[in-house]
Amino acid sequence: MPQRYDAIVIGGGHNGLVCAAYLARDGLKTLVVERRHVLGGAAVTEEVFPGFRFSVASYVVSLLRPEVIRELELPRHGLEILPLDGTFTPLDDDYLWRVNDHGRTVRELRRWSATDAEAYEEYGLLMVEMARFIKPILSIVPPDPARSDPREWLPLVGLARRFRKLPEQQQAVFVQLMTMSAADFLDQWFETDPLKATMAASGIIGTFQGVRSPGTAYVLLHHYMGEIDGAFRAWGIPRGGTGGVSEAIASAARAHGAEIRTEASVVHVVVRNGRAKGVVLESGEELEAGVLLSSADARRTFLDLVDPGALDESFLAEVRRYKFRGSSGKVNLALDGLPDFTCLPGPGPHLRGAVSFSPSVEHMERAYDDTKYGRFSRRPYIDTIIPTLVDPSMAPPGKHVMSCFVQYAPYHLADGAVWDDEMRDAFGDAVIDTIAERAPNIRDIILHRQVLTPLDLETTFGLSEGNIFQGELSLEQLFFNRPVPGWARYRTPIKGLWMCGAATHPGGGIMGASGRIAALEVLKERRRRAA
């Protein structure tokens, strides 16, 4: 007889683990099945080269919901987030360096523009207000516009009332954030080009859009909603890499009784009479459950794991229309020393935060121009951190690791090109060449490098087309349209099958919100049925 559970969670990424922890905490016999040998999905730490440990894919934390940290008591399970101190933007013969100390940042901006220094303070206060206003939506279950159940709309009624109470200026800014491009929005505030380019970068992370594409201002706000210890727009590195987040959540889940299996790849969801009954593993083992939750994306869940006959063709057509358009790559470097920037030579605190290769808005837009036509960016936007400066345990003594997030690298290449070894090496070389423009010694200190293309992200982590958010964070794919219109409430057309990953509202990033809300909805449904 197959083993039976109350709930089986497909995928041991951080959202799947959060979901399992909440279900187990409520007393459900819960199993997580993860196809890889290590937990965390894209939030994972691995020793890629002997002695060098990397946050292989996701590399920083800001969006992890405070309620998840609090309710699962993650610090008790080893979670520790080390703050990153600001962002350093190297230029040819100068630099822009914003730090967590607001006063120092204003003085730095005054070096560039007295007007921008004054505007920066007003902008920061306004964006915090915008983040506070929109933040509750991260915990809302999206309503179904096709249904007339007023209870589903109650959370939005409260949001509408709060919107009416906002000052007129803030109402106007909110509308701009929902509709404008990141660059155009920032043009209203600032004149310093490197400042606008670096700030606009938050609007293109994980999207197939440029800084001048409408809608990217919202993505900028999405990243502004991150907080650490109540400080908005704060970013940090988990001790031990992003795998430290996943391991803490897994520890909490196990403490509540959840069972977690690695190297247990699901190949089929068993559906009988319109209801999900269990899963079949690659080994041939069959497992039964009262409820299944998939933290995989919509394409993998509905097109790969479920028999086509179990779903209506109109629903499948919507799934096929869902946009992934992966545009990101990752380069992880094992270093024999530290990069030496010509604009600010030598080691120093400027290396302890993020280093953003975003010298101008034109540079950012030209990087996008390459990918629009099916080529990786020859001079890409790169966001780097050197985690060993705050967590030396990630490398041998005296050595360092450097994490480079790269835009753009399209999943679909033009002219019949494919992401083979030669193309991967060429992409990696373009990243190193771009860094070497500002830090010429970089080539001399590289001991090892790992280059991940969008195809590698898909193959290794199960991210369709390499999209780091399980689908673009474009406006038409948010809230009650995520992942399919009419099916944004974590339920699916198959009874007993739920979604709990970043393909659902509120989307990607190491957030945990999707897993938490899905679990709470499952528990609410069980209580309703029991009553």
N, C-alpha and C positions, 0 to 999 in steps of 0.2 A: 504493500500500500504506500502511495506517495506521502511524504511528510506534509503535515498541514499546519498552517500559521493563520493568525488573524489578519496579518498584513505582510505583504512582501514589497520591498522597495527595490526597484530596478535601478542600479547605478549608485556607486558609493562616492559620488561627488559631494561637495559640502552641503548642497541643498537636500540631497537624498539622505544624508546623515542627520541633518537637522530634523527632517520629517520623521525619520525613524525614532529619534530621541524623544520627540513629543508624543508619538504613538505609544512607545514603550512606557513612557512616564505615566500614561493614562491606563496602563495595565494590559495593553494588547501584546500578544505574542508576535513579535516583529522580527523579520529577517531582512537584511540588506545583502544583495548579491552584486558584486563588482567584478567586471571582467578582467581588470588588470591585477598585477601582483601587489599593488600599493593603493591605498585609499586616497581620496581627495579629488578625483577628476582632474580639472585643470589647476586646482589649488593643491599642489603636491610638491614635496621636496624629495629630490633624488640625488644620489652620489653618481654623477655622470662620468667623472674622471676620478681616479683614486685620490681620496683626501679632499676633494672639492664637491661641496653640496650646493645644489642650485634650486631655487624656486623656478622650476623648468618653464612653466607657462605663466600663470598669474603670479605677480611678484610684490604687490603692495596691498595694504588693507586700509580702508576708510569707511566703506559702506556697510560693514557688518553691523546688523541692527542691535542697538543697545538692549532691546528686550530679549533677543536671543542669548546674548552674553549673560544677562541677568537671570533669566528663567532657567537656563541650562547650567548655570554656575560654572561657566567655562574657565575662569581663572583657577578654580579648584582643580580643574582637569589639565592645567598646564598652560593655558593661553596667556601669553605675555606679548604685548605690542610695544615695540620700541619706536618712538616718534622719529620721523624724518625732519630734518631742519631745513625746510625751504627748498627753493629751486634756483639753480645756477644756470644761466644761459650764456655760454661762451660765444664771443664774436671775434672778428679778425684782430682787432687791436683794443678791444674793450670788453666789458661784460655787463650783464644785468643779474643782480643777486638779491632775490627776495627771501627773507628768512621768517621764522615764526614770530620773531620780535617785531611787532608792528612799527614801533618807533624807528628801528634801524632800517626797515624797508622803506618807510616814508623818506628818510634821509637819503637812501640810495636813489629813490625815484627823483628826488629833488636835483640830483646830479644830472639827470636827463631832462626833466621838465618840471618846473614849479607847478604848472597847471595840473599835470598828471599826479603829482604828489598830493595835491589837494583833492582831486577827484577820486583817488584811490581809497581814501578813507570813506567818502560818501558811498562809493560803489560797494565796498566791503560790507558796510552796514545794511545797504539795501538788499544785497544778495543773501545775507543772513536772514533778513525778514522774508524774502521770497522762499528760502529753503524751509523756514519755520512754517510758512503758510502751506506749502505743497507737501511737506514731509508726512502728514497723516495719510496721504493717499497711498504711501508705501505699505500700509497695513490694511487697506480696504480691499474687499472682494468686489471685483468689477461687476456692475449690473449687466443684465442682458437686455439690450434695447428692444428686442423683439417680444419681450414679456412685459406684462402689465403689473407685476407684483410690486407694490409700492415699497415693501420692506427692503428690496434690493437697492433702492435709490436713497434710502434714509441717510447713509453716510455722506452722499454727495449733496444732500440738502444742507447739512451742516457746513460743508465746504463752501457752498454758494452763499450762505449767510455771512461766513467769514470774509468772503471776497467782497461783498457789498460794504462791509465795514472797513475795508482797506482804504487808505488815503488814495485820492485820485491818481497821484503819480505812481503808486505801487500797482494799481490796477492796470495802468498803461504799460508799465514795465513787464508785468506778467504776460500780457497779450503779445508784447514784443518777443519775449523769451519763447513763446509757443510757436512763433511764426518766422522769426528772422534767422539769418545766418549768424554764426558766432562772430565772424569778423565785422559784419555790419553793426551788430549790437555793440561790440566793443569800440567801434569807430565813434560812437556817440559819446564815449567817455574819455578816451585817451588818444594821444598823438604819438607816443613813443612806439616805434615799429616793433622792436624786439619784445616789448611788454605785451602788445596786442597779439603777436604771433604765439608767444608762450602761453598766454591765457586762453587763446582760441583753440589750442591743441586739445584741451579737455572736451571740446565739442565734436571732435572727429574720431575719438577713440572707438575702435571696433565698428566703424561705419564706412560704407563705400561712398563717402561724401567728402567734399573739401571744406575748408574753413569759410568759404563764401557760399556754401550750399544752404538754402533755406531749411530751417528746422534744426540746424546744428546748435543753435543757442539753447534749445531745450536740453540737449545732451550735456552741454556745459553746466546747466543747472543741475542735471541728474548727478554729475560728479561733485557739484558743490554741496549736495545734501549729505555727503559723508561727514562723519564726526568721530572723534576719539576723545573720550572723557568729556563729552559735551561741547567740544570745540569744533565748530563747523569748518569744513575744508581742510581738516587736518589729516595727514597721511602717515602711515607707519609701516614698519616691517615686523612681522611676527618673528619672535625668537625661534630659530630653527627653520625659518622659511615659511612659505604659505602652507606647507604640509603641517606645520604646527597648529594652524587653525583647524584643519580637517581632523587631525589626531585628537585634539581637545574635544571636538564635537563627538567623534567616535567613542572616546572614553566616557563622555556623558551618556551616550546611547547605551553602551554596555552596562554602565552603572545602573541604568533603569531596566536592564534585562534584555536588551536587544541582542540578537545574534548577527554577526557580520561575517560574511564569507568573501574572500578574494579569490581571484582566478576561477570565478564562477560566472561564465558568460551566458547571458540569456539569448537564445536563438529564436524563441517562439513564445507568444502569449496565447494561452489556450482559451478559446471563446466557445461557449456552448449556449445556444438559444439566446444569443444577444448579451450574455453575461460573461465577464472574465472569471475564469476558474483557477488559473494558476499559470506557471511558466515551465518551459522545458529548457534545461541547460545544455550547453555544448556537449557535455559528457553523456547526455541522454537521460539524465535524472529529471524526473518530473516533481514539481512542488506545487501544492495546492494552498489557496488562501481565500479568505472571505473578501479581501480587497487588495488590489494591486495599485501601486503608485510608481509611475515612471519619471525619473529625473533626467532621462534622455530627451533630446529635442524632438519636435513634432515629426520631422521627417523620419527619424530612426524609429520612433514609437509606432507611428501609424502606417508607414510604408514598408518598414523592414521587419518589424516584430509581429504585426497583426496580419492575418490572412485578408486579402483584398475584399473577399466576399462578406466580411463581417462589418464593413462600413459602407455607407451610402456614397455613390460616386460624386455627388455634389460636395460632400465633405472632403473627400480625397482631392478633389480639384482645388479646394481652398488651401489644403495642406501643400499641394504642389506649387501654388502661387506664393506661398510664404517666402519672403526674401531672406537669404543668408548672405550671399555676396561677401565672403571672407576677404579681408583686405589687410590683415596684420600678419607680421612675422615676428620671430623672436631669435635673438642671438645671445648665447650665454658664453662668457669668456672666463677662462682660468688664467690669472695674471701673476707674473713674477714680481710685480711692483704696482705703483699707482700711475695713472695717466697724468701727464704734465702738460697743462694748458698754457699756450703761449701768452694768452691775455692775462693770466694770473698764475705764474710759475710756482712749482713746488707743491708739497702736500699742504693741506689746511682744511679748515671747517667747511669750505665751499664744496668739498667732495663728500660731505656727510649727508647731503640731501639728494634730491633728484638733479641730474644734469640734463638739461633740455636742449637738443640741437634744433632750435627753432629761431633762427636769426632774424627772419622777416616774414611778413604775411605773404610776400611774393614767393619766398622759398617754400612755404607750406603749400601754396596753390600750385606751384610747378611740380611739386612732388605728387600732387593729386592728378595733374595733367598726364603724367606717365601712366598711372594706373587706369585712367579713363579709357586708354587705348590698349589695355591688355599687357602692359609692361610693368615690372617692378620699378620703384623710384630709384633713379641713379644717385640722387642726393636726397635721401629720405628724411622725414621727421623721425627723430630717435629720442626716446625717453630712457635714460639710464640711471641705475643706482649701483652703488658699491656696498652691498649689505655687510661685508666683513668689517667695515669701519664702525659699525654699531653692534655687530654680532660676529666676533672673530672665530666662533666655532665652525663657521661655514667653510673654512679653508685651513690648510696647514699654517703654522706660524710663519709670519713674514710674507705670506701669499694672500691673494685676494680673488674674489669672484666679482664679475661685473655683469649685470643683467641689462639687456638692451631690447626694449619694446620698439617695434619698427612699423611705421606707416609710410609707404603703402606696398603691399605685395598681393596682387589679385589672385584669387583661386583660379579663375579662368584666364589663361594666357592667350594672346593673339597669335595669328599666323601659324596655328598648329603646334605651337611650342608647348612643352610639358614640364612639370616640376620634377626633372630627373636630377641626378647627382651633379651634372655640369651646371644646370640652372641654379641649383641650391648653392653651389660654391660661388657662382657669379653674384648672387644676391648677398651672400655673406661678405664678399669682397667689397661690394658697394657700401655696405654698412661700415666696414672698417675704414674704407677710403674717406667716408664722410666724417668719421670721428677723427681721423688723422689730419684733416684740414685744421682742426683746432688743438689737437693733442698729438703732435708728430711722433712721439715715442711709443704710441700704442702698439705698432707692429712689432717692436723689439721686446715687448714684455708679455706677449700672448704665448702661453704655454699650450693651451688647448682651446678649441672653440666648438660650440654646438650650434648649428643653424637649423631653425625650425621654420618651414614654409607653411602656408595655409594647408597644403596637402598633408604635411606631417602632423599638423594640429588635428586634422580630421582622422588620420589613420591611428595616431597614438591616443588621442583623448576622446574620440567619437564625436567631435564637433563638426557637424555638416558644413562643408565648404570652408572649414577653418574659422567660422565665425565665433569669436570668443564670448558672445552674449547669447548663443543659441538662437540667433536671428537678429537682424538689424534693429537698433533702437530708433527707427524712424517713426514719425508721428502716426502714420497710418498703421503701424504695427504695435501700438501701445494700448494699454488699458483694456477696454472690452473687445479689442481686435486681436489680442495676443493670447494664443497663437492663431485662432480661427474665430471670425465673428460668430457670436452666438455660443461659443464654447470657451469662454475666458474665465469661467468660475471653477477652474481646476478639475471639473468633471469632463467626461468625454461621452460620445454617443454610445459607447459600450458600457453597460452597467457594471459597476465594480472596478472599472479602470479609471484612474485619476492621473493627472499630471502634477508634478511638484518641482520642476526644474526652472531654469532661467528662461525657458521658452514661454513661461507664463508671466503674468503681472507680478512684480514690478520690473522684471527684466534681470540683466546681467550684473556682473561684479560679485565680489565675495560679500554677499549681503545676507543670505539665509532667509530672506523674507518669503520667497516662494515656497520653500520647504515648510516653513512654520505655518503659513496661512493654509496651505493644502492640508496639513495634518489637522489643524483646528477645524477645517470644514468637514473632513472625514469623521472626526469625533462628534461634531454637531449632528451630522447625518445619522450616526449610530444612535445617539441619544434620542433623536426624533423618532426613529424607527422603534426603539425600545419603548418609548412612551405611547 
